[in-house]
Amino acid sequence: MLFELTTFSMAGNMSSGDESPLGGNPAPNEDLPLLRAVSFPTSSSGLRHRGQVDLNALSDTTHYDDFHTIDWVRDRSRERFRQKALQRDVRAGGFVEKIKKSIDASSGWIIVLLVGMTTGFAAGVIDIGTTWMSDLKEGVCTANFYYNKEACCFQSNETRFGVEHCNDWKSWAELILHTNEGHQAYIFSYFFYVAVSVTFGTMCVWLVRTFAPYACGSGIPEVKTILSGFVIHGYLGFRTLFIKSLTIMMAVAAGLSLGKEGPLVHVACCCGNLFTRFHSKYRRNEAKKREILSAASAAGVSVAFGAPIGGVLFSLEEVSYYFPHKTMWRSFFSALVAALVLQYMHPYQTDHIVMFYANYNTPWKLFELIPFLLLGVFGGLFGAAFIHANLWWCKLRKTTKLGKFPIIEVFAVTLVTAILAYPNEYTRMGASELIARLVKSCSPADDYPLCNYNQSEALNVNDKFSESYDEVALSGVMKSLWLLTLAMIFKAFITVFTFGLKVPAGLFIPSMAVGACVGRILGIGMQQLAWKYKSSDFFLYFCPTSVGCIEPGLYAMVGAAASLGGVTRMTVSLVVIMFELTGGLSYIVPLMVAIMTSKWVGDSLSKGGIYDGHILLNGYPFLDSKEEFEHITLACDVMHPRRNEAPLTTISVSGTTVGDIRRILQGTEYKGFPVVLDSETQLLEGYINRLELAAAIDRAGKAYGVDDTSLVYFTIRPPRHQEAGQPDHVSLHHVLDVSPFQISEQTPMETVVEMFRKIGLRQALVVRNGRLLGIVTKKDVLKHVDQMSRVDVDARIVH
């Protein structure tokens, strides 16, 4: 019996990337005798069958096209077959095969070790380079040009702790005009600040647009989509890694309202993708490769915040789609190695690997839960407003001529940012430096305006404030409150236009900066309230000493977490990250209260975080496993063909030739084809992938005795009858999936959606009593979910 290939003639809205095979194990047909057929290379097990196409021999050619989704079931099945073949070789072989088995088993750990080391080193270089380039806007170290301001003053013997200036560090006005005072020096420094910022910003966008367009943006939405099974060739390549590592330093140094923490996740995944090329287990299997990428994303967050555990939870909660138990351990190991390497490099010349580490000695009081709750409400409101405004602007950029001039846009935004940022000391400094100052506790040694209190007593020998220590805010604090208010408004506004530019741009730090400003303002207000009414019974009960009752830095930390939670909708991972930043177990409750409140408020106003919004805006095929599909629809409502569409086109199993298959491949762009018994019964026999089919036909065409009239068959045995002089048959049973995923037309779409989410399907064939009715692809599911979501939105608007 000969099987004839069939394909679907879908409507115009069917994507060529919707259809793909599922890895299946063909069942032999023992009833058919072996006749003359084309022989292909033997398998790794040494077995050879006439007319058999070896699937392993085709593994190098069965890759996924760009902008298509992988088949999780097929790739996991291929990995199981590979493991079985490897075990068979070990049993049949000797010591060498056992060594190969051990190397194969440990390859995952070796790769994540290398990923962690490379990510830590890259993060250290980026941190050091960013600080140096950022300080170039204000001056230069005359003793050592490659020193940033802190390192320059630290190595100077003439400085002491807390002094802003030192002899070795010269501002541009002081270096050229030989003075740092007066209007002329201020204007000159202003001009140089703007000029250097614009230069860095323009160079950054030019490098990205010229050499690596994928290096722009945060990278987290794309990494999240890639980990869900989407293929974007070049997005995690070496060129993207190099250009993004270089340009993220320029973007931050340009003074744009963005951060480098988000792009570090992209950088880490680029490192992970590069190291997977050294082992065929990960190079040839996209599902296995994504296990390494999940571990790499954890390493990226680990070096971004100095939070290895938080990085693992971030990978689990926010970006990973498939996260088995072994991936969690490898993620933790990679995050730990990355943090250790970064710690060894000392990018900030401290004992910590982040700039804004904070440690508080003042315990929080029960009544402070109210202002912490208010910070959470602000975080949710800010997050919802920011998401709406940023997506509106990004959509406007995509649909108008504005998107055609990315270099001019970056130039304009950088120019406006620099001009407006310089007059305010809190916007002039980097966002990380601003957060570090806001979350820090004030002490008598601090001489900047934010800590300008009436300190009548110094520290005593026990390093504690005396009871007469005064916490009355003086003019410096009051001026700082106004400047912080302006800084908060400015950063919240300018970040809307900055996030989405064609430069590397993270959102973690700008969001945290806005919340830290609000938190510090509220913290100072609570501090002054507690000091003014220190004699009341309420404050005497909670603050018997009246000194050190309120810690404004803690409010800044809680506000930063609330704003970031409102923008990204992170919860558990964010709490752990902030816990690792503060190093205090007692502050988990305030952080949890603020973050959960921000998520509740944000979810009530908008659906999903900023990364989910950009995934939808870019049209990526992402099925969010955290959302529930609660609509009453059936598979027959979604499958193709529908009532007004062309029926499924099938070809009878008898008489299929190599020429027929070539014409099908040339005339269609579908990525897979179902195989049926005949055109009348439409009994489903299997499903075959286009790439594997094309590779097998090309290999068969090079064999002697095969031409376009050669018959093809999909069984393990060739057909029983063969006429004299007939060309050789071609067996394709090894590229046929005899057990494709099948559903009934009455299957609820709620079940179908969960299947696509949990199992990772690309398509499901709709059958009734074995008869093929249609197909449901991932694209169909995504469209249906989106349509039903819009129906819900319209219903809410109407009612």
C-alpha positions in Angstrom: 0.0 0.0 0.0 1.3 3.5 -0.9 0.6 6.5 1.3 -0.1 9.7 -0.6 0.8 13.1 0.9 -1.9 15.6 1.6 -1.9 19.2 2.6 -4.4 21.8 3.7 -5.5 24.6 1.5 -6.1 27.1 4.2 -7.7 30.5 4.0 -5.5 33.6 3.5 -5.3 34.3 7.1 -3.3 31.1 7.8 0.3 31.8 8.6 3.0 29.7 6.9 4.6 29.3 10.3 1.6 27.8 12.0 2.1 24.2 11.1 4.8 21.9 12.3 5.3 18.2 13.1 5.4 16.5 16.4 8.1 14.0 17.1 6.6 10.6 16.8 7.9 7.0 16.7 6.8 5.2 13.6 5.1 1.8 14.0 6.5 -0.9 11.7 4.2 -2.8 9.3 5.3 -6.4 9.4 2.8 -7.6 6.8 4.7 -6.1 3.8 7.7 -7.9 2.3 10.8 -6.0 1.6 11.3 -5.0 -2.0 13.8 -2.8 -3.8 14.0 0.7 -2.3 16.5 3.6 -1.8 19.0 3.2 1.0 20.0 6.1 3.2 22.9 6.4 5.8 22.7 4.2 8.8 21.6 5.5 12.2 23.9 5.9 15.2 22.9 2.5 16.5 24.4 0.8 13.5 21.0 -0.5 12.2 20.4 -0.1 8.5 17.1 -0.5 6.7 16.5 -0.3 2.9 14.4 2.7 2.0 14.7 4.2 5.5 15.4 7.9 6.0 17.5 8.3 9.2 16.0 11.1 11.4 19.3 11.7 13.1 21.0 12.2 9.7 18.6 15.0 9.1 19.0 16.7 12.5 21.3 19.4 11.1 18.7 20.5 8.6 15.6 20.3 10.6 15.9 23.8 12.1 13.2 26.3 12.7 12.6 29.3 10.4 12.9 32.8 11.7 9.8 34.2 13.5 8.3 30.8 14.0 7.5 28.8 17.1 9.2 25.6 18.2 7.4 22.4 18.8 8.1 21.6 22.5 6.6 18.1 22.3 8.7 17.1 19.3 11.9 18.5 20.7 11.4 16.8 24.0 10.7 13.6 22.2 13.9 13.9 20.1 15.9 14.4 23.3 14.4 11.2 24.8 15.4 9.3 21.7 18.8 10.7 21.8 19.2 9.7 25.4 18.1 6.2 24.6 20.5 5.9 21.8 23.3 7.2 24.0 22.5 4.6 26.7 22.4 1.9 24.1 25.9 2.9 22.9 27.1 2.8 26.5 25.8 -0.7 27.1 27.3 -1.9 23.8 30.6 0.0 24.2 33.3 0.4 26.8 35.1 3.0 28.8 35.1 5.7 26.1 31.3 5.5 25.7 31.0 5.9 29.5 33.2 9.0 29.4 31.1 10.4 26.6 27.9 9.7 28.7 29.4 11.5 31.7 30.4 14.5 29.6 27.0 14.7 28.1 25.3 14.5 31.6 27.6 17.3 32.9 27.4 19.5 29.9 24.5 21.5 31.2 26.4 22.4 34.5 29.5 23.3 32.5 27.6 25.6 30.2 25.8 27.4 33.1 29.1 27.8 34.9 30.6 29.5 31.8 27.5 31.6 31.4 27.7 32.8 35.0 31.4 33.6 34.7 30.9 35.5 31.4 27.8 37.3 32.6 29.6 38.4 35.8 32.6 39.6 33.8 30.4 41.5 31.3 28.4 43.1 34.0 31.6 44.3 35.8 33.0 45.8 32.6 29.6 47.5 31.9 29.4 48.9 35.5 33.0 50.3 35.4 32.6 51.7 31.9 29.2 53.2 32.6 30.5 55.0 35.7 33.6 56.4 33.9 31.7 57.5 30.8 29.0 59.1 33.0 31.5 61.2 34.9 33.0 62.5 31.7 30.0 64.8 31.4 31.2 66.7 34.4 35.0 66.4 34.3 38.1 64.3 34.1 40.7 62.8 36.4 44.0 64.6 35.7 46.1 62.0 37.5 44.7 59.0 35.6 42.4 59.6 32.7 40.7 56.2 32.9 39.6 56.7 36.5 36.1 57.8 37.3 35.4 60.5 39.9 35.1 58.2 42.9 38.2 56.2 42.0 40.2 59.4 41.3 39.4 60.9 44.6 39.8 57.6 46.5 43.4 57.2 45.3 44.2 60.9 46.2 45.9 61.3 49.5 44.5 64.8 49.9 40.9 63.8 50.2 38.8 62.6 53.1 35.5 60.8 53.2 32.4 62.8 52.3 34.2 65.5 50.4 32.7 66.1 46.9 35.8 67.5 45.3 39.5 66.6 45.2 42.6 68.1 43.5 43.0 65.3 41.1 39.5 65.6 39.7 38.9 68.6 37.5 35.6 69.8 36.1 35.7 70.9 32.5 35.3 74.6 33.5 38.1 74.3 36.0 40.3 72.6 33.5 39.8 75.1 30.7 38.7 78.3 32.4 40.8 77.6 35.6 37.9 78.4 37.8 34.8 76.6 39.0 32.9 79.7 40.3 30.7 82.2 38.6 28.2 82.3 35.9 30.7 81.7 33.1 31.9 78.5 34.6 28.3 77.3 35.2 27.3 78.0 31.6 30.5 76.3 30.3 29.8 73.2 32.5 26.2 73.3 31.4 27.2 73.3 27.7 29.8 70.6 28.1 27.3 68.4 30.0 24.7 68.7 27.1 27.3 68.3 24.4 28.8 65.1 25.9 25.3 63.7 26.5 24.2 64.3 23.0 27.4 62.8 21.6 27.0 59.6 23.6 23.3 59.3 22.7 23.9 59.9 18.9 26.9 57.4 18.8 24.8 54.9 20.7 21.8 54.9 18.3 24.1 55.0 15.3 26.0 51.9 16.4 22.7 50.0 17.1 21.1 50.9 13.8 24.2 50.2 11.8 25.6 47.0 13.3 23.0 45.3 15.6 19.3 46.5 15.4 18.3 43.8 17.9 20.5 45.5 20.5 17.9 48.2 21.2 15.3 48.2 24.0 15.3 46.3 27.2 15.3 42.9 25.7 13.1 41.3 28.4 9.9 41.2 26.3 11.8 39.5 23.5 13.6 37.1 25.9 10.3 36.2 27.5 8.9 35.5 24.0 11.9 33.4 23.0 11.7 31.4 26.1 8.1 30.6 25.3 9.2 29.0 22.1 9.5 31.8 19.5 12.5 31.9 17.2 14.2 35.2 16.4 17.5 34.4 14.6 20.3 36.8 15.5 18.6 38.3 18.6 21.0 36.4 20.9 24.0 36.5 18.6 27.5 37.6 19.3 27.1 40.9 17.4 24.1 41.8 19.5 26.0 40.9 22.6 29.0 43.0 21.8 27.0 46.1 20.5 24.5 46.0 23.4 27.3 45.7 26.0 29.0 48.8 24.4 26.0 50.9 23.7 24.3 50.4 27.1 27.2 52.2 28.6 26.8 55.1 26.2 23.0 55.2 26.7 23.3 55.5 30.5 26.2 57.9 30.2 24.1 60.1 27.9 21.9 60.8 30.9 18.8 59.3 29.3 16.1 58.1 31.8 16.9 54.5 31.5 18.9 51.8 33.3 21.3 49.0 32.4 19.8 46.4 34.7 17.1 45.2 32.3 19.5 44.9 29.3 21.8 42.8 31.5 19.2 40.0 31.2 19.5 40.2 27.4 23.3 40.2 27.6 23.2 37.1 29.9 20.9 35.3 27.5 23.3 36.2 24.6 26.1 34.5 26.5 24.0 31.5 27.2 23.0 31.2 23.5 26.7 31.4 22.4 27.8 28.6 24.8 25.0 26.3 23.7 26.7 26.2 20.3 29.5 24.1 21.7 27.3 21.1 22.4 25.0 19.4 20.0 22.5 18.5 22.7 21.6 22.2 23.0 22.6 23.4 19.6 20.2 21.0 17.8 17.4 21.1 20.3 15.6 24.4 20.8 13.7 23.2 23.9 16.9 22.1 25.6 18.5 25.4 24.6 15.8 27.3 26.5 16.7 25.6 29.7 20.1 27.3 29.5 18.5 30.6 28.5 16.3 30.4 31.6 19.4 30.0 33.8 21.1 32.8 32.0 18.3 35.2 32.7 18.6 34.4 36.4 22.3 35.3 36.1 21.4 38.6 34.5 19.2 39.7 37.3 21.7 38.4 39.8 24.4 40.8 38.6 21.9 43.6 38.0 20.8 43.8 41.7 23.3 41.6 43.5 20.4 39.2 44.2 21.1 35.6 43.2 18.0 34.2 44.8 15.9 37.0 43.4 17.3 36.2 40.0 16.2 32.6 40.1 12.7 33.7 41.2 12.6 36.4 38.5 13.4 33.7 35.9 10.7 31.5 37.3 8.0 34.1 37.8 8.6 36.6 35.0 10.4 35.2 31.9 10.6 31.4 31.8 7.9 29.4 30.1 9.3 25.9 30.7 11.1 25.6 34.1 11.8 22.0 35.2 13.4 21.3 38.6 16.9 20.8 37.3 16.7 24.2 35.6 16.0 25.8 38.9 19.2 24.4 40.4 21.2 25.3 37.3 19.7 28.8 37.5 20.8 29.2 41.1 24.3 27.9 40.3 24.7 30.3 37.3 23.3 33.3 39.4 25.7 32.5 42.2 28.7 32.2 39.9 27.8 35.5 38.2 27.5 37.3 41.6 30.8 35.9 42.8 32.7 37.0 39.7 31.1 40.5 39.8 32.0 40.7 43.5 35.6 39.8 42.7 35.8 42.6 40.2 34.7 45.3 42.7 33.0 47.6 40.2 32.0 50.1 42.9 35.1 49.8 45.1 32.8 48.6 48.0 31.9 45.3 49.5 28.7 45.2 47.5 28.0 44.6 43.8 25.3 47.2 43.5 25.4 51.0 44.0 22.3 51.4 46.1 22.7 48.7 48.8 21.1 49.9 52.0 21.2 48.7 55.6 19.0 50.1 58.3 19.3 49.9 62.1 15.9 51.5 62.9 13.0 49.0 63.1 9.8 49.9 61.5 6.7 50.6 63.6 3.2 49.2 63.2 1.6 52.5 62.3 4.0 52.9 59.4 2.0 50.3 57.5 -0.4 53.1 56.6 2.2 55.2 54.7 3.6 52.0 53.2 0.2 51.2 52.0 -0.1 54.6 50.5 3.2 54.1 48.7 1.8 50.9 47.3 -1.3 52.7 46.0 1.0 55.3 44.4 3.0 52.6 42.8 -0.1 51.0 41.2 -1.4 54.3 40.0 1.9 55.3 38.6 2.5 51.9 36.9 -0.9 51.9 35.2 -0.5 55.5 34.0 3.0 54.9 32.8 2.1 51.7 30.9 -0.9 53.4 29.2 1.2 56.4 28.2 4.3 54.5 27.1 2.3 52.0 25.0 0.4 54.9 23.4 3.6 56.7 22.5 5.2 53.5 21.2 2.2 52.7 19.1 2.3 56.3 17.7 5.9 55.7 16.8 5.2 52.5 15.0 2.2 53.9 13.0 3.6 57.3 12.0 6.7 58.7 10.3 8.3 59.2 13.7 9.5 55.6 13.6 11.4 56.2 10.4 13.8 58.6 12.0 15.2 56.9 15.1 18.5 58.8 15.1 16.8 62.1 15.1 14.4 61.0 17.8 17.2 59.9 20.1 19.1 63.1 19.4 16.0 65.2 20.3 15.2 63.2 23.5 18.8 63.3 24.6 19.0 67.0 24.0 15.8 67.8 25.9 16.7 65.4 28.8 20.2 67.0 29.2 18.9 70.6 29.1 16.2 69.9 31.6 18.2 67.7 33.9 21.3 69.8 34.5 19.8 72.6 36.7 18.4 70.0 39.2 21.2 68.2 41.1 18.9 65.1 41.6 18.3 64.8 37.9 21.8 65.7 36.9 23.2 62.7 38.7 22.7 59.2 37.4 19.5 57.3 38.4 21.4 54.7 40.3 23.3 57.3 42.2 20.1 59.1 43.0 18.5 55.9 44.4 21.6 55.3 46.4 21.4 58.7 48.0 17.7 58.5 48.6 17.7 55.1 50.3 20.7 55.9 52.5 20.3 56.8 56.2 21.5 60.2 57.2 24.3 60.6 59.7 26.2 63.7 61.1 29.0 63.0 58.7 26.8 63.6 55.7 27.0 67.2 54.4 24.7 67.2 51.4 21.4 69.1 51.6 19.2 66.1 51.9 20.7 65.4 55.4 20.7 69.1 56.5 19.2 68.5 60.0 19.8 70.5 63.2 22.4 68.1 64.6 23.2 69.6 68.0 25.0 66.5 69.1 27.6 64.4 67.4 28.0 60.6 67.6 29.2 59.4 71.0 31.8 56.8 71.7 29.1 54.0 71.3 28.2 55.3 67.8 24.7 56.2 69.0 22.9 59.5 68.9 22.4 61.2 72.3 18.8 61.9 73.4 19.3 65.6 72.6 20.0 64.9 68.9 17.7 67.1 66.9 15.9 65.9 63.8 14.4 69.2 62.8 14.7 69.7 59.0 16.6 72.8 58.0 16.6 74.8 54.8 18.7 72.2 52.9 16.1 69.5 53.5 13.2 71.8 52.5 14.9 72.8 49.3 15.6 69.1 48.6 11.9 68.3 49.0 11.1 70.7 46.2 13.9 69.5 44.0 12.8 65.9 44.6 9.3 66.7 43.6 10.5 68.2 40.4 12.8 65.3 39.8 10.0 62.8 40.3 7.7 64.6 37.8 10.5 65.0 35.3 11.6 61.4 35.4 8.1 60.0 35.3 7.4 62.2 32.2 10.6 61.8 30.2 10.8 58.0 30.8 7.5 57.6 28.8 9.3 58.9 25.7 12.7 57.2 26.5 11.6 53.6 26.9 11.1 52.4 23.4 13.9 54.4 21.7 16.3 52.5 19.4 18.9 52.3 22.1 19.5 49.8 24.9 17.0 50.9 27.6 16.1 49.3 30.9 13.1 50.3 32.9 14.0 49.0 36.4 16.1 51.9 37.5 13.9 54.8 36.2 10.8 53.2 37.8 12.6 52.8 41.1 13.9 56.4 40.9 10.4 57.8 40.7 9.2 55.7 43.6 12.3 56.5 45.7 11.6 60.2 45.3 8.1 59.9 46.5 9.1 57.5 49.3 11.8 59.9 50.5 9.4 62.9 50.5 6.8 60.9 52.4 9.5 59.6 54.8 10.8 63.1 55.6 7.2 64.2 56.2 6.5 61.3 58.6 9.9 62.0 60.3 9.0 65.7 60.9 5.5 64.7 62.0 6.9 62.3 64.6 9.4 64.9 65.8 6.8 67.7 66.1 4.4 65.6 68.1 7.0 63.6 70.0 5.4 64.4 73.3 2.0 62.9 72.3 1.0 59.6 73.8 0.8 58.0 70.4 4.4 58.7 69.5 5.7 58.2 73.0 4.2 54.7 72.8 5.9 53.8 69.5 9.0 56.1 69.9 10.0 56.5 73.5 13.4 58.1 72.6 11.9 60.4 69.9 15.2 60.1 68.0 15.5 57.7 65.1 11.8 56.9 65.2 11.3 57.2 61.4 13.8 56.2 58.8 13.2 58.2 55.5 15.6 55.9 53.6 13.3 52.9 54.3 10.4 54.8 52.8 12.5 55.5 49.7 13.3 51.8 49.4 9.7 50.8 49.8 8.5 53.4 47.3 11.1 52.2 44.8 9.8 48.7 45.1 6.2 49.8 44.9 6.8 51.7 41.7 8.7 48.9 40.1 6.0 46.5 41.1 3.3 48.7 39.6 5.2 48.9 36.3 6.3 45.3 35.9 3.6 43.6 38.2 6.4 41.5 39.8 5.6 40.2 43.2 7.6 37.4 44.9 10.8 37.9 43.0 10.7 41.6 43.6 10.3 41.2 47.4 13.3 38.8 47.4 15.4 41.2 45.3 14.6 44.1 47.6 15.3 41.9 50.6 18.7 41.0 49.3 19.4 44.7 48.7 18.5 45.8 52.2 19.9 42.7 53.9 17.3 43.0 56.7 14.7 40.3 57.2 12.6 42.6 59.3 11.7 44.8 56.3 10.1 42.1 54.3 6.6 42.9 55.6 6.7 46.6 54.5 8.0 45.5 51.1 5.3 42.9 50.8 2.5 45.3 51.8 3.6 47.9 49.3 4.3 45.5 46.4 1.0 43.6 46.7 -0.9 46.8 47.0 0.7 48.2 43.9 -0.1 45.0 42.0 -3.7 45.0 43.1 -4.2 48.7 42.2 -2.4 48.3 38.9 -4.3 45.2 37.9 -7.6 46.9 38.6 -6.7 49.7 36.2 -4.8 47.9 33.4 -4.1 44.3 32.3 -0.6 43.0 32.6 2.8 44.7 33.1 4.8 46.8 30.8 6.6 43.8 29.3 3.3 42.1 28.5 2.1 45.3 26.9 5.1 45.5 24.6 4.7 41.8 23.7 1.2 42.5 22.5 2.2 45.7 20.8 4.9 43.9 18.8 2.5 41.0 18.0 4.7 38.3 19.4 3.0 34.8 19.7 3.0 34.6 23.5 0.4 32.6 25.5 0.6 33.9 29.0 0.3 30.9 31.4 -0.8 33.3 34.2 -4.0 34.3 32.5 -7.2 32.2 32.6 -9.5 31.6 29.6 -13.0 31.5 30.9 -15.1 31.8 27.7 -17.5 29.0 26.5 -16.3 28.3 23.0 -15.5 25.0 21.2 -12.6 23.9 18.9 -15.0 23.9 15.9 -15.4 27.7 16.4 -11.7 28.2 15.9 -10.4 25.5 13.6 -9.8 25.9 9.9 -11.4 25.5 7.4 -14.5 27.3 8.5 -17.9 27.5 6.8 -17.0 30.0 4.1 -13.5 28.8 3.5 -12.1 26.5 0.9 -12.3 22.8 2.0 -9.3 20.9 3.0 -7.4 19.7 0.0 -6.1 16.1 0.3 -4.4 13.7 -2.0 -5.2 10.0 -2.2 -2.6 7.7 -0.7 -2.2 5.7 -3.9 0.1 7.1 -6.6 2.1 9.8 -4.7 5.4 10.4 -6.4 8.5 12.5 -5.7 7.3 14.9 -8.3 3.9 15.4 -6.5 5.7 16.2 -3.3 8.0 18.7 -5.1 5.0 20.5 -6.6 3.3 20.6 -3.2 6.4 22.1 -1.6 6.8 24.6 -4.4 3.1 25.6 -4.4 2.6 26.1 -0.7 4.3 27.7 2.2 2.8 25.6 5.0 5.2 24.3 7.6 3.6 20.9 7.8 1.3 18.5 6.1 -1.2 16.0 7.4 -1.2 12.5 5.7 -4.6 10.8 5.2 -5.7 7.4 3.9 -7.7 8.7 0.9 -9.6 11.8 -0.2 -13.0 10.3 0.5 -12.6 8.9 4.0 -10.1 11.5 5.1 -8.8 9.0 7.7 -5.8 10.6 9.4 -2.6 8.6 9.1 0.0 11.1 10.5 1.6 14.5 10.2 4.9 15.5 8.5 7.1 18.5 8.9 7.9 20.6 5.8 11.6 21.0 6.5 12.2 17.3 7.2 10.2 16.4 4.1 12.1 18.8 1.9 15.4 17.6 3.2 14.4 13.9 2.7 13.3 14.6 -0.9 16.5 16.5 -1.7 18.6 13.6 -0.4 16.5 11.1 -2.3 16.9 13.1 -5.5 20.6 12.7 -5.3 20.4 9.0 -5.1 20.8 6.8 -8.1 17.6 5.4 -9.6 15.3 8.1 -8.2 13.4 10.6 -10.3 10.1 12.5 -10.1 8.1 9.4 -11.0 9.5 7.5 -8.0 6.7 6.5 -5.6 7.0 7.5 -1.9 5.6 5.6 1.1 5.4 6.3 4.8 5.6 2.7 6.2 8.6 0.9 7.4 8.2 -1.6 4.6 7.9 -0.7 0.9 4.8 -1.6 -1.1 4.1 -5.2 -2.0 3.9 -4.8 -5.8 6.3 -3.1 -8.1 6.3 -3.2 -11.9 9.4 -4.0 -13.9 11.4 -0.9 -14.9 9.8 1.2 -12.3 12.2 3.7 -10.5 13.2 3.1 -6.9 10.7 3.8 -4.1 11.4 6.4 -1.4 10.6 5.7 2.2 9.7 8.7 4.4 8.4 6.8 7.4 11.1 8.2 9.7 9.9 11.8 9.1 6.3 11.0 9.6 4.7 11.5 13.0 2.1 8.8 13.3 0.7 10.1 16.5 0.0 13.9 16.0 -2.0 15.6 18.7 -5.7 15.2 18.0 -8.8 16.8 19.5 -12.5 16.6 18.9 -14.5 19.4 17.4 -16.5 19.6 20.6 -13.4 20.1 22.8 -13.9 23.3 24.9 -11.4 26.0 23.9 -10.6 26.4 27.6 -9.1 22.9 27.4 -7.4 23.6 24.1 -5.8 26.8 25.4 -4.4 25.0 28.4 -3.0 22.3 26.1 -1.2 24.8 24.0 0.1 26.5 27.2 1.2 23.6 29.2 2.3 21.1 26.5 3.7 23.7 24.1 1.8 22.6 21.0 2.2 24.3 17.6 -1.0 22.7 16.2 -3.7 20.2 17.0 -5.6 18.2 14.4 -9.4 18.2 14.8 -10.8 14.7 14.1 -14.1 12.8 14.4 -13.8 9.0 14.6 -10.4 9.2 13.0 -11.7 11.4 10.1 -9.8 14.7 9.6 -12.0 17.7 10.0 -9.5 20.6 10.4 -6.6 22.1 12.3 -6.2 24.5 15.2 -2.8 26.3 15.2 -1.1 28.4 17.9 -1.9 31.5 15.8 -5.6 30.6 15.8 -5.5 30.2 19.6 -3.8 33.5 20.0 -6.3 35.3 17.7 -9.2 33.7 19.6 -7.9 34.7 23.0 -7.3 38.2 21.8 -10.8 38.4 20.3 -12.4 37.2 23.5 -10.4 39.7 25.5 -11.6 42.5 23.3 -15.2 41.3 23.8 -14.7 41.5 27.6 -13.3 45.1 27.2 -16.3 46.1 25.0 -18.7 44.6 27.5 -17.1 46.5 30.4 -17.3 49.7 28.3 -21.0 49.2 27.5 -22.1 48.3 31.0 
